Amino acid sequence: MYHQTFDGADVAEIIAEDAKQPRGHATYALCCGTFGELLQGQLPVGSVYQDPYFLVTMPIALFAQAHLIPVAGTRSVTVYPSHKLKSKRFAENLVIALGVSGGILFLQPELPEGKGLGIRPRI
């Protein structure tokens, strides 16, 4: 496992550089990596009580971490690393849908990009 840095800067340096004073409580999330779907499908109608859909994944000992530091009065989200545009769009859509403040989102994946691995939230 490795620790991802943000272009050589730590979180405090990035916040100071952006001249933003975060307010409120930071939020942290951890998601387990997966090798992918080993099996997915649907059981025959009437064979189970509730949802007939299923998915079997194989977790791996790599994780993705997300840290959100809210910035009062903004609806935008600044994401580090900055090339994570899907994460930025998702976070900004969530900010709008929930009517909460935007902020600074730090993503620290241990999963290599482009290798077909995914993340699954811990529930």
C-alpha positions in Angstrom: 0.0 0.0 0.0 1.1 3.6 -0.6 0.1 7.0 0.5 -0.8 9.5 -2.3 0.3 13.0 -2.0 -1.1 16.0 -3.8 1.6 17.3 -6.0 4.0 17.4 -3.1 1.7 19.4 -0.8 -0.1 18.3 2.3 -3.7 19.2 3.1 -2.9 22.2 5.2 -0.7 23.7 2.4 -3.5 23.2 -0.2 -6.0 25.0 2.0 -3.7 27.9 2.7 -2.8 28.1 -1.0 -6.5 28.3 -1.9 -7.0 31.0 0.8 -10.1 29.3 2.1 -11.0 29.0 5.7 -13.0 25.8 6.2 -15.8 25.9 8.6 -17.8 23.1 10.0 -16.8 19.5 10.5 -14.7 17.6 8.1 -16.2 14.3 6.8 -14.2 11.1 6.2 -15.1 8.0 4.3 -13.3 4.7 3.5 -14.2 2.3 0.7 -12.8 -1.2 0.2 -11.4 -2.1 -3.1 -12.7 -5.0 -5.1 -11.3 -7.2 -7.8 -14.6 -6.9 -9.6 -17.8 -8.8 -10.0 -17.4 -12.5 -9.8 -21.1 -13.2 -10.3 -24.1 -11.1 -10.9 -27.7 -11.8 -11.9 -31.3 -12.3 -10.9 -33.0 -15.1 -9.1 -36.2 -16.5 -10.5 -39.3 -14.5 -9.7 -41.0 -15.7 -6.5 -37.9 -17.6 -5.2 -37.0 -15.0 -2.7 -38.9 -12.7 -0.4 -37.4 -9.3 -1.4 -35.0 -8.1 -4.0 -34.1 -11.0 -6.5 -31.0 -9.2 -7.8 -27.6 -10.2 -6.5 -23.9 -9.3 -6.9 -20.9 -11.2 -5.6 -17.6 -9.3 -5.4 -14.2 -10.2 -4.2 -12.8 -7.6 -1.7 -9.1 -6.8 -1.7 -6.9 -5.2 0.9 -6.7 -1.9 -0.9 -8.8 1.1 0.0 -9.9 4.5 -1.2 -10.3 7.4 1.3 -12.2 10.6 0.9 -12.0 13.6 3.1 -14.4 16.5 2.7 -13.7 19.9 4.3 -16.8 22.1 4.0 -16.4 25.7 3.1 -19.4 27.8 4.1 -21.2 29.9 1.5 -20.0 27.9 -1.6 -21.7 25.3 -3.7 -18.6 24.4 -5.7 -16.3 21.5 -4.8 -12.5 21.6 -5.3 -11.2 18.1 -5.8 -7.6 16.9 -5.3 -6.2 15.3 -7.4 -7.8 17.7 -9.9 -8.1 15.2 -12.7 -10.9 13.4 -10.8 -13.7 15.2 -12.8 -16.4 12.5 -12.3 -15.9 12.8 -8.5 -16.1 16.6 -8.7 -19.4 16.4 -10.7 -20.9 13.9 -8.4 -19.9 15.9 -5.3 -21.3 19.1 -6.7 -24.6 17.4 -7.7 -24.8 16.0 -4.2 -24.2 19.5 -2.7 -27.1 20.9 -4.8 -29.4 18.0 -4.1 -28.9 18.1 -0.3 -28.7 21.9 -0.1 -25.4 21.9 1.8 -22.2 23.8 1.5 -19.5 22.7 -1.0 -15.9 22.5 0.0 -12.6 20.8 -0.6 -12.6 17.0 -1.4 -9.4 15.1 -1.0 -9.3 11.6 -2.6 -6.6 9.2 -1.6 -7.0 5.9 -3.6 -4.6 3.0 -3.1 -6.0 1.4 -6.2 -4.1 1.8 -9.4 -6.1 3.6 -12.1 -7.0 1.7 -15.3 -6.6 -1.8 -13.9 -10.3 -2.7 -13.7 -10.5 -2.5 -10.0 -13.4 -0.8 -8.2 -14.4 0.5 -4.8 -17.3 -0.6 -2.7 -18.5 1.5 0.3 -18.4 -0.2 3.7 -22.0 -0.5 4.8 
